[in-house]
Amino acid sequence: MTAVRQSAQTTENPIIRVRGLKNCFGEQVIHDGLDLDVCRGEIIGVVGGSGTGKSVLMRSIIGLQTPVEGSIEVFGENTIGRDETESAEIRKRWGILFQGGALFSTLTVSENVQVPLKEFYPQIDPVLLQEIAAYKVVMSGLPAEAAPKYPAELSGGMKKRAGLARALALDPELLFLDEPTAGLDPIGAAAFDELTASLQKTLGLTVFLITHDLDTLYAICDRVAVLADKRVIAVGTIDELLALDHPWIQEYFNGPRGRAAVAGIGKRDAAPAPLADQRT
């Protein structure tokens, strides 16, 4: 197999730097010696087969999973073993969209968006909180009238956008997205991809995106990190990955779904769909 590669885009000061990561659940080893750099300002897609630990990697980076070994730096700061005050200062600078949205069912969309604001800035005036939440709701592509609704009143796509609005509440530099298009129809998924790319460009975000969606990888990701064999086996553009001879990479990108994704992106580039009318 060709050696692990990092794209030439990798910088000397990555916004995320993971070295020698090892994660275990009992005797089951999920990661062993995992390394990864994420460049500032890129959208990086993270892919891998079931059980390769994509979400576990994200949870390790954001501090919800404590690794057995290794180091993790975000914004140049070590994130493992810090006290709560120091961790909070780092967590203010990122936003997270968990798979399915992970909204609080007893709170309205507006109240969900306000949760991180209240956590980190409890002194904010309630009127200002409402105004910020309303702005983030519209920024996420939801209609303004969605703000007072409860999650049970929303479609699957709207729940994801509400979760995105909450992830953007603190004006983050770094955005984590866990399977953002899972469960969406093709039109809704394409609209969410376009929204992600637009927000990344407008806000200067770095996006760490876990996905199974080949359309998403081709449409908006600058680089893709492939998890297999308990580590990141390759990182690069899709063209760079296709030049490698690892069987999983070849099967993933050259299989029927991979070929369909390439064809679909060509059609999408030829006739882009307007975002404003796609609120699934």
Helices and strands as residue ranges (DSSP letters): E 16-25, E 28-38, E 43-48, H 54-61, E 69-74, E 77-78, H 84-91, E 94-97, H 109-120, H 126-139, G 144-146, G 151-153, H 156-167, E 174-178, H 186-203, E 206-210, H 214-220, E 223-228, E 231-236, H 238-242, H 247-254, H 256-270
